[in-house]
Each structure stands twice: as structure tokens, then as C-alpha cells.
Amino acid sequence: MNAISDRVRSVTLTIALAIVGFGVGTLLVATGAGLLTAVGIPVFDRPAIQLVLSATLLQGIAFGGVALLYSRLGNTSPPLPVAVPSRRDLAIIAAGSVATLALWVGLSMTASFLGLDSATNQVVTTAAENPAVLLLMIPLSYLLVGPGEELLFRGAIQGRLRSEFTPIVAIPIASATFAVLHVSSLSGDGKLVYLGGVFLIALVLGVLYEYTENLAVPALVHATYNAVQFGVAYFSLSSAPAVLLG
């Protein structure tokens, strides 16, 4: 009975971590936008500022901050494992990046073949008027988005679940939590198709973390995956509308 209670508590805590991270981030973004608007900077007319605020305050500071605070206050043992990638890690990062991108292409082709629509990420919608802002998101993927999201979803959430569950259970739960949190960033039909793609990519990231026990590995794979997507979206939006899968 105690084992069941511990597992329920673990799942509840991981959901709470995701909600708190998103809530804190949303509050920070709203506050930042309000302050900039108050000093005369038209935030809502400048897509670049909107994307930078989200990447910096939500995905970077809020997600990463909540994960680090949880690790410190929760006295997690071991603490969130981040280390300079070894040669072995670098090889895994390269292979993981190729795997996630191949999966993205495969999912896109499958959805197209089956005639399934996929929702559009609001990053693409926001950048439609000025695609050049997507180029700014490439370095931010490495500096903030990848590290912040991996600290929270793989480090804190998957790490917590692993204390009570086997990898085959913990990784899918953490991946599902990661996918569901993307709902608010989607527009148009085909949200389930989009979220299914995000879930599968998250599974790969979760396996990489489980295998290497180094958050730098999934963070760099995640960042590379995003960076390539932003690059593709930039070139696509420069000539025609584009839709991202994840």
C-alpha cells in the first residue's frame, strides 16, 4: 500500500512541477511584456520581442529555475546531473540529433501520406510577418530553451518518476507531461497529430537521459532539433507558409 501511495505522490508531484513551471513562466512573460509596454516598447507589434520573452522567461528561467529550486529544496539525491559531454556523449548527441530529425521527417511524411492535418506552433504564426526572428531562436535554443526544458522535464520530472518507477514507465509519463504542456502553443486543426509527434520526440530524449545520466546530452539534442526546425521554418516562411510538427 505504501508503494502505491508513493507512486501516486510521485506522479502528482511531477504534474505539479509542470504546472508550476508553466504558471511561473506565464506570469514572468506577462510581467515582462507589461513593463516593456509601459516604457513605450510595442511588444505585441514586434514578434522578435515576444519570442525572446517566451524563450528567456518561460522556457529558460521559469522551467530551469523551478527544476533547480525543486532539486535544492527537495534535497534530491543525486542532484540534477549535468556534466561536460565526454567523447562518448558527443557521439550519442550526434546520433540522437540525427534520430530525432529523422523521426520528425518520417512523422511529417506519414501525416501527409495519410492526409492528416497537423496543428501550427504559435512560434511560426508569430514569426510569419518577420521570419528573420526565427534565426534568433537558433542560439536561444542552445542557451535557454533546450537546457531549461530538459532540466524540468527530464531532470526534475523524469528523475522524480524514476525514484518510484522503472524506465519503461517513467519515461512515457514524463514524455506525456511534456507533450501536453504544448497544447497552449498550438493553433488550427490536428492538435493530436502534433502532440503525438512531440511525445515520440520526448521519448527519445528521455531514453538518451536514462542511458547517459547526463542532462547535457538531451539538452543539446533538443536544442539541435529545435534549431534545425527554426532554420527550415525560416526558409519556408520566406517563400511560403510552413507548419512544424514539434
Buried (B, 14 or more C-beta within 10 A) or exposed (E): EEEEEEBEEBBEBBBEBBEBBBEBBBEBBEEBBEEBEEEEEEBEEBBBBBBBBBBBBBBBBBBBBBBBBBBEEEEBEEEBEBEEBEEEBBEBBEEBBEBBBEBBEEBBEEBEEEEBBBBBBBBBBBBBEEBEBBBBBBBBBBBBBBBBBBBBBBBBBBBBBBEBBEBEBBBBBBBBBBBBBBEEBBEBEBBEBBBBBBBBBBBBBBBBBBEBEBBBBBBBBBBBBBBBBBBBBBEBBEEEEBBBBB
